[in-house]
Amino acid sequence: MQQDTSSTGLSQQDHTEEKPKRAAGIISEDEEVPSSDCSIKTESAGVIIDTLPRVADNIPLSVWLVALLTMAERFSFYGLSAPFQNYMQNPRNDRLRPGAFGWGQSTASEVSNAFYVLTQVTPVFSAIIADRRLGRYTVLRLTFGIYLLGATILFISSLPRVLDSGAGPGIFITSLVFIAIGMSGANGVMAAFIGDQYTKEGGHVVTTKSGKRVMIDRGRTLESIYNLYYWCINVGSLSGIATTNMEYHIGFWASYLLPLCALSISAAVLLIGRKHYTVTKAETTALPDAMRASWYAVRDGFKMDAAKPLHQFNKHNRSVPWTEAFVDELKLGFGACRMLLFWPVLWLCRVQLSTNLISQAAQMQTVGVPNDMLYTANPIIIIIFLPVMDKVIFPWLRKHGIVLNAITRVAIGFLLEAAAMGFSAIVQKLIYTSGPCYSHPLTCDASNGGQVPNSVNVFIQLPIYVLEAFSEIFASPAGYELAFTMSPKSMKSILQAAFSGTNAFGAALSIAISPTYKNPNFVWVYSSLAVAMGVVTLGFYSVFGARRWWWRGDKKVVDDVERRGRRTVGDSEHEV
């Protein structure tokens, strides 16, 4: 692919003479100028790039502001969604379990899944509007306004007077629609917005205060930024601890007031920090050209090369606005789409945590703990162990010559998810073999009207959340990495939106099988999910990673895909 030299100020001759230096790994003094705000000085002598350690740049203030408002927004979302299952499933005056509507487990799960689908579909539209029309910052402001309105309506639905009047369910459903639309900005635009805040290109050879030569690496800096972003998401998700306790000891109105306040803080940070943000204008998306080129390829026998300009001109006397390079990138994008096909089953399994596993906890002895509180063990484990894996375990493996690439981390995460579902089936079997109600918990006469659960301690669920947390640590960051590195430059936002959209397909699958969500079927439900996840793991690994799950040494890996002009997908330290 040709490289545009106009932005560098080099003539074609200079650019040609520069190539042997680049190929030899030599970088000259004139080419390396440090970041203006970097606290370390430039190394004036030529250095061999491949021998230098890569380091992240300083994180700008605007990134910290976006991370803060992300944490507050996630605090709001997880805080208001954690009580949903109890709010819908249990009756209002249940002495054992807090509730409001008494819809039952199956209906409550269906509504939760429908809401989850909406929250994953609407971000695609917000992303398209942000890229083509309004820009990311404007879309964030508009959607946050709708988000605040939805959270306010949700709070109103939980007021005792509203519940007494019978208007609560209708107001609640209305609030879910506004929240799903409002949070589309956070889900569809926020990740790109925080990336916008780092505008430097990197590649600067510098010397630290200790005299060590290093290179500022833009990729490593963005990795640090997104690690911070992902960590803030999980810190915000701890709000479920507070809101589930508040629903149990005070009432649902209190558990929904707290997220409303947190969302107000997030919106305030978004507005007040306006002068600090890097605000990018809307750009033309590649989606229309991609769809048109794909249609031409279909009409010419499903051959993408048929969409190239020369072929279109010679065969159809037609001029097209794209280049051959664009078609090659589009072919790469379709290859990336294969990776997305394996994710919906993972999300089908993960949606069990916020629905059926909460109901499973209600069938056991909770010893004074809210039945939906164990759900918060998941983000706590991630917050503790994600930095440990990133800063200790993975570097230790690399030091010993084993680098787990993104494909392998995803496969390990898939396998741990299968184990989590398998253990869920074991726990359910223990419930069904324990009294007083055995395979029909809380419904037999001995349960005293649903007040006496089966004699199994709720903390036996804890290994499920441990396995789930480590599945997320391995698979989720690596999944975003793959969606980025496997996608062509002109279509990264589209592929990221498609990756997020796999959540919706998982929730849709959960809706499809929700009629089976009833006792005494759950042992088979969880067992089937474990088997399905195991099959997905084998399929994913056989397609993408069977030939190369680790490599030794510190050299870059070049495989057949790269030799055809595509980029190797691996650990971020070994980008081609």
VENRA-V254891 format. One line per field, one symbol per residue. phi: phi as a letter, one per 20 degrees, with the letter a starting at -180 (. if undefined). psi: psi as a letter, one per 30 degrees, with the letter a starting at -180 (. if undefined). A space follows every 50 residues. Layout:
phi=???
psi=???
//
This chain:
phi=.fdfdffemeffffffffggfffeneceffeddfffdfecefefefceff eefeceffefgfffffffffffffgffffeegegffgefeffdffecfab dmfnfffffffffffffgfeeffffffffffdcdnfffffffffffgfff fffffffefgfffffneggfffffffffffffeffffdcffffffffdde emneecdffeneebcfdfffffffffffffffgfffffggffffffffdd qffffeffffffffffffffefegfeeedeffcfeefgfffffffffffd nmdfffefgfffffedlceceddffffffffffffffffffeegfffgff fffecfffffffedfelnegfdefgffgffffffefffffdcfffffffe nddeffffffffffffffffffffffffffffedeedlfcgmdeffelmn edffecfffffggfffffffffgfeffffffffefeefgfcfffffffff ffgfffffffffefgefbfdeffffffffffffffffffffffdcfebdb bdndefecdffffendefdbfffdfe
psi=kkkkfeffgkleeeeeffeeeeefgkkleffjklkfgkgklkjflkljef fkkklllkkleeeeeeeefeeeeeeeeeeffefeeeeeeklegkfekkle fhfleeeeeeeeeeeeeeffeefeeeeeeeefdfleeeeeeeeeeeeeee eeeeeeffkeeeeefgfeeeeeeeeeeeeeeegeeeeffeeeeeeffjfl fagkklklffgkklkkjeeeeeeeefeeeeeeeeeeffffeeeeeeeefd lfeeffeeeeeeeeeeeeeeeegeffkjjklklklfeeeeeeeeeeeefh ghjefffkeeeeeeeghkklflleeeeeeeeeeeeefeeffffeeeeeef ffegdefeeeeffljfhgkkfgefeffeeeeeeefeeeeefeeeeeeeeg gjjjleeeeeeeeeeeeeeeeeeeeeeeeeefgklffcgikgfleffhhg fjllikkffffefefeeeefeeeeeeeeeeeefeffklefgeeeeeeeee ffeeeeeeeeeegfffilkhffeeeeeeeeeeeeeeeeeeeeefgefjfl llaglkkjaeeefgglkkjakffhk.
//
